[in-house]
Amino acid sequence: MTSGTLIPWALFFLYVIAIAGLTSWNRRKASSIQSFAVGTRTVPPFFVGLSLAANMTSVATFVINPGLVYAYGWAGVVGYGMAAPAGIFLGLVVMSKRFRRIGDSYTVITVPQWVGQRYGDRRLTVFFALISLLQVTFLVLIVTALALVLQSVLQVPLLAALIFVVLFTFGYILLGGASVHVWSNTVQALTMIVVAVLLIASGASLFGGGLAGFFERLAAVGPHYASITNPDSLLFRDLFEVIAANFVIGVAIIMQPHIISKALYLRSERDVNVYLATAMVVGTLFTAVLVTGLYARLTLPGVLLPDRVIPTYIVEAFTPGLRAVIMLGVLAAGFSTLEGVALALSSIFAADFYGTWARRAGVSEEEVRTRLLKVGRLFLVALAPVTLALAWWQAVRPSLSVAIFTQNGVYALFAATFAPVAFGIFSRRLTAPWALSAALTALAVHFGMYYGKITPYHTNPAVPATFALLASLTVATTGTLLARRRGEPAGSIG
């Protein structure tokens, strides 16, 4: 341990102790799968909103996406920092209240369970639980990014950093469940606010000539670096990729289990307004951190791999004391979402995979409920080494960035989920077979375009996912129109 790492190590230990304390305090509250998955619904909506903001942005916004902005310029800020958040906020406003209302009417705790109950078919619950495992790719991104930051700031081996991130996060979620998740997210979100301000302010000297002078500096980096589009990039080649695709993906992003399910943490519809306002204001601040990718390009020597940019910038641009605070915020950004995704996946596996199988096998309802919490925790134990192995692979051999690996997985998931959930909220006529067909269409289009290398756009997972989502919506619309033409009775939507 050197003088430059002493303060970061001290704050790191304090952070670990604080989260361990929260886990111990909340451990007894996770006494059933219901409280483990969505908590006790006693957390005020402001804090649930902070939890949502932390989950929406995560280490992807604080570490990985700024690296892509570093590589491709202003177009990345427009796409990831403007178009995508606009879609996210629209989706949250439109979907949250009705999703929570229908979830309450069916007493559900996961998104697959919500879909199965809404369409009256347990097979849909199992199907959506199965494709929810694509969220593992998001776990890999977060673990990889956090390990790279710990490696740079604390000067520890990469493998040791990876092991710590997995064991620490999976451990306290294993013990505390959703109650510790929301409260730890609150601590993490407050830390992230401080760090976001520090990161955004760190490039103040680059604006000596005003905004125009800053863009002149960007333009000097290379052709298109200061433009809304960058034809030389793999992700932001034209307005369709920069604005349209990212906006559509933003709307669909809310269908990730750890995001849309936050509405189920709330006690009433009155709470939703506070929850949304908090998430949107704080989320906007977090998204502005993307500009640090531009700062890094203008100040760091040489050309770095995207995933290494922010870890390097933190070490080079800040004193040891501020470096420690920045590290803490980045850890908070990562852990907040890592625990949310892990919690959602464990709840889905227990309630939807095991619960559905056990009931069909004739296990009594009382016995099923008794076993669910244990099954969810065992799933976390099994998921940890899988996540660790994939994260090591991506840290050592990334394809441009771990972001591409992750986007290919999670974009497919919410492209497949969007139409069944949206029509489940706003339509009474879509049937289970058509909902399944819409989801399968999305998966076929997304993976078909990406792995089939269809069109030059296939390199950007947002584009196959956009076409997949539109195709899925077309299938769902067709099913609804045919049902109306046949005069089939409308079902209840809560």
N, C-alpha and C positions, 0 to 999 in steps of 0.2 A: 504494500500500500504506500503510495507516494503522497507528497503534500498536495498535489493536484487532484488526488482522488479521495482525500480524507473527508472533506465536507460532503461530496456525493455519497460516500459510504455511510456517513452518519445519518443523513436524511433518508437514505434507503432503508436503514434499519428501523428508523422511526416509523416509516410508512408501513413496513411489514408488521411491526408491533401494533399499530393502530388498526389495521385490517384484522389481525388476529384477535384483538380485543372485541371488535364488532362481531366477529364470528362467534366468539364465546358467549357474548351477550344475547345473540339471536338464536343460538343453537336449539334451545328448547321450543322455539316457535315453529320449527320445521318438523312437526309431529305427524303430518299426513301429507299425501301427495298433493292435496289442494293447497295447503300452506307452503309446501316446498316449491310448487310451480308458480303461484301468483301471490304468495304472502297472505297476510291476514286482512288485507284491505283497510288497514288502519293508518297507512302512511298518507300524509297530506298530499293533494294533487300537485302542489308546487315541487315537492321533492320527487314525485314520479315523473314530472316534466323534466327536471334536471337529469334524472336517470335516462329518460328517452333521448335527450340532447347528447348525453355522453355516449349512448349506444349508437346513435345515428352517425356520429362523426368518427369516433374511435381513432386508433393509431393509423388507420388508412389515411385520414385527413391530416394528421399531425406528422406522419413520417413517410408513408409510401407514395401517396398522390403528389405531395410537393416534389418528390423525386422525378415524377413524370412531367410536372410543370418545369422543373429544371431542364429536362431533356428537350421539351418541345415548345416552351414559351407561353406567352399570354393566352394562346388558344386553350391551353389546359386550364387556366384560371376561369375563362369564360364557360368552358364545358362543365368542369367539376365544381366550380365555385358559384356559378350563376344559374345555368340551365338546370342542372341536376337538383339543387336545393329548391328551385321554383316548383319542380315536379313533386318533390317530397312533401313540401308544405301543402300543395294543393291536394295531394292524395290523403294526407293526414286529416285535413279539414273535412273533406268529403266523406271519408270512410270511418273515422274513429267512433263517432257517437252511435251509428247504427250497428257497427261491429260489436261494440260493448253491449248494446241493448239486446241484440240477438244472442250473444254469448251468455248474458244473464238469464234469458228465457230458457236456454237449454242447459244451463249450469255446466259450461265447458271450461277447460283450463288450457287447451292447446289449439293451434290453428287446424291441424288435421281432424281433431275431434269436432271442432266447429263445422268444418265442411261435411263430415259424415253425418252429424246431427241435422244440419240444415237440409241435406238432400235425402235423409232417411236411409242411408246405405253405409253400413260399417265397412264395406270393402273400400269405399272412398277414404275412410279414415286411415286404413292400412296403407293404401297407395300413397297418400300425401305424407304419411309418416315416413315411408320409404324414401321418397324423393327429398324429404327434408334433410336427409343425411348428406346432401350436397353442401350443406352449411359447414361441413367439416373443412372445406376449402377455405372458408373465412377464418376458422380457427387457426389454420396454417399460416395465413397472412399475418395475423396478429402476433402469434408466437414468434414468427421469424423477425418481424419488425422490432418487437420488444427485446429480443435477444441481441440484435444488432446494436441497439442503443446501449444496453448494459455492457456489451463487449467494448464499445467505444469509450463510454464515460467511466465505467468502473475498472476497465482494463482487465477483464476476466476472459477465459477461453470461451469461444462461441458455444461449444457443446454444453459447458457448465451453465451458461446463461439460458440455453434452451431448456435444459432439465429443470432449472429453478422455476422458470415461468410456468411450465406445465404443472409441476407438482404443487406449487404454491396456489395457483388459481383453482385448479381442480380440487385441491384439498379443502379450501375454505367454502367453496360452493357445495362440496360433498357434505359438509357439516351444517352449513347455515341456510342453504336454499334461497328463496326469493326475498325473504326478510333481510338477510344480510346483503343480498344483491342490491336492493333499492337504497339501503343506507350507505353501503360502501360506494355506490354510484354517486350519491350526494356528495360525499367527501371528495371523490375523484372529480366530479364536475366542477366543484368550487376550486379545486387545485388547477384544473384545466383552464378555467377562466383567467386566473392569474398568469399562467404560462402562455396562453394565447395572446394576451396583451404584450408580454415580454417579447415573444417571437415576432409579432406584427411590428412592434416598435423598434426591433433590432436593425431594421433597414432604413431608419430615419435619415441617416447621412446620405443615402443614395438619392434623396429627394431635394438636394441642395438647389437644383435648378428648377424645382417645382415638378408637377406631374409630367409636363412636356419634356423636361430634362431627363426624367426617369425613363420615359419611353424612348428617348434618343439613345440612352445607354443600352436598352434592350435591343433596339434596331441594329446597334453596332455588333451584337453577338453573331448575327447571321441573318440571311434572308428569311422573312416570315416570322422571325422570333417575336416581334412586337405586334403581330397581326392577329385578327380574330380566328383566322384559319392558318394551318401550317401544312401545305401540300407535301412537305418532306417527312412528315411524321407518320406513325402507324395508327394514330388514334384520333387526330383532329384535322383531317385533310380538307374538309369542306364544311359548309354550314349545316348540312344534314348530320354529319358526325358530331360536330361541336354542339349544336343547339337541339335539333330535333331528337336525335337518338338519346342524348343525355337527359333531356326533359322527360321523354317517355320512360326511360329507365328509372328516373327519379320518382315518378308516380308509382312505378311497380315496386320500387325498393321497399316501400312500407309493408309489403306482403311477407317480408322476412319474419320468421316466427318470433324473434326476440324484439321486434319493433311493433308490429300490429298487436301483439298480445299484451303490450303495456296497457292498452285501454281496459283490459280485464282486471287490472290492479285497482281500478277506481270504483268508488262506492256508488256514485250517482252521475247522471248526465251533467249536473251542475258543475261537477269536478272537471269535466272534460275541457271546458273553456280555459280554466287556469292552467291545466296540464299542457294544452296546445300552445298557449301564449308563451309560457315559460320555455318550452322546447324550441319554439321558433326563434325567439330572441337570442337565447344562448347558442342555439345551433348556428345562427348566422355569424356570430362572433367566432365560433370554432372554425367555420368554413373559410374565414378570411385568412387563416394560417397558411393556406395554399401559397400566398405570395412569398413565403420564405423560400420556396423553390427558385423564384426569380432572384431573390437576394443572394442565394448561394451561387447561382450562375455568374453573378456580377462580382463576387468577392473571392470565391475559392479558386485556387490555381488548378490547372489541368482539367480533365474531363472525368467525372466519376460515374460508376454504375448507379442507376436511379435509386436503388434500395439503400445505397451507402451515403447518399447526399446529406440527409438531415442528421444522422449520427455524426458525420464529419463536421457539419456546420455548427452543431451544438458545441463540439470540442474547440473549434477554431474561433468562434465568434463571441464566446462568453467567458468570463472569469470563473474560477472554480466554484465560487459561491452561487452565482447565477446558473452555472452549468448544472449544479446539483438540483436547483429548483426546476429548471427546464426538464431534466431527467425525470423528476418526480411527476411533472405534468404529463409527460409522454407515457410514463408507466401507467398513470391514472387513465389516460385515454385508451390505452390498450387493454388493461385489466377490466375496465368498465364493460367493454363489448365482449371480451373473451368470456367473462363470467355469464353475460346475458345469453350468448349463443350456447355455451355448455349447458346452462340451466334449461334452456328451451329444448335442446336435443335430448337431455336425460328425461325430461318430463314427457316428451313425445314418445320416446321408446317405452317408458313404463306404462303410461296411460293408454297409448294407442296400439303399439305392437303387442306388448304382453297382456294388457287388459283385454283387448279384443280376442286374442287367442285363448286366454284363460276362460273367458265367459263362454266361448264356443265349445271349449273342452268340458264344460259342465262344472267348473269351479264356482262355488257359491260367491255371491256378491260380497258378503262380509269378508271372506277369505281373500278375494281379489284386492279389496281395499287395504287389507292388512299388509299384503305383499308389495303393493305398488311403490311405496317409498324405498323399500330395500332394493327393488329391481332398478329404480332410477339411479340410486347410488352405485350399484354394481356396474351399470352402464358407464358411468363416469370413470370408474376404475379401468374398464376395458378401453374406453375412448382415449385415455391419456397417452399410452404408448403409440397408438396409431397417429395421433396428432404430432407427437414428438418426432417420429420417423419421417413423416411427410415434411415437417418444418425443416429438419436437417437437410433433406434432399433439396428443398427450395432455397435454403440459405447457401448451399454449396454450388448448386447448378441451376440458377434461375433462368427462365426464358424471358430476357429483357428485365422483367420484374415479377416478383411473386404476385403482383396485382393481376397479371394476365391469367395466371393459374386460378386465382380466386374468382375473378370476374366470370370466367367460363363456367364455373360451378354455380355460383349464387345467382347469376343472371338467368341461367336456365331454370333455377328453382322458382324465382318470383315471376318469370314469364309464364310458367306453367300454373302458378297459383292465382295469378291476378284475375283472370276471367271467371273461374268458379267462385271466388270470393266476392268479386264485384257483382256478378249476376245473382249470387246468393243474397246479397244485401238489397239490391234494387229491383230484382225481378222475382215474380212468383211462378214462372212457367218453365224455367230451365230444369230439366230432369237430370237424375244421376248419370245415365249413360252419356248424355250430351256434355255434362260437366267433365266426365272422364275423357271424352273425345277431345274436348278443348285443351285439356292439360297435356294429353299425349301428342296432339298436334304441335303444341308449343315446344315440347322436348325434341320432336322429330325435326322441326324447322331449325331450331337453335343449333343442335349438335350436327345436323346435316350440313348447314351452311359452314359451320366452323371447321369440322373435320373433313368435309368434302371440298373445302377451299373454294366455295362458290362465291364469285365476284371478288374483286380486290379488297372489299371491305371485310372479308372473313377474319383478317388479323385483329380486328377490334371487336371483342365479345359483345360490346353494346349494340352493334349493328345486327348480328344474328338474333340477339335477344329482342330487339325492337320488332323485327319482322316476325319473330316467333309469337310475340305478344299480340300483334295485329292479326296474325293468322288464327290464334286462339280465340280472340274476340269475334272474328268472323264466324267461326264454328259455333260459338255460344249463341250469337245472334241468330244464326240459321236455325238452331234448335228451338229457340224461343219463338221465332216467327212460325215455324211449322206447328208447334204446339198450339199457338193462337189460332192458326187456320183450321186445325182439327177441332177447336173448341174445347180443348182439355181444361179442366177446372184449375184455377190458380191455387197454389199452396200458400200457407201462411209464412210470412217472413219475420214474425216477431213484432 
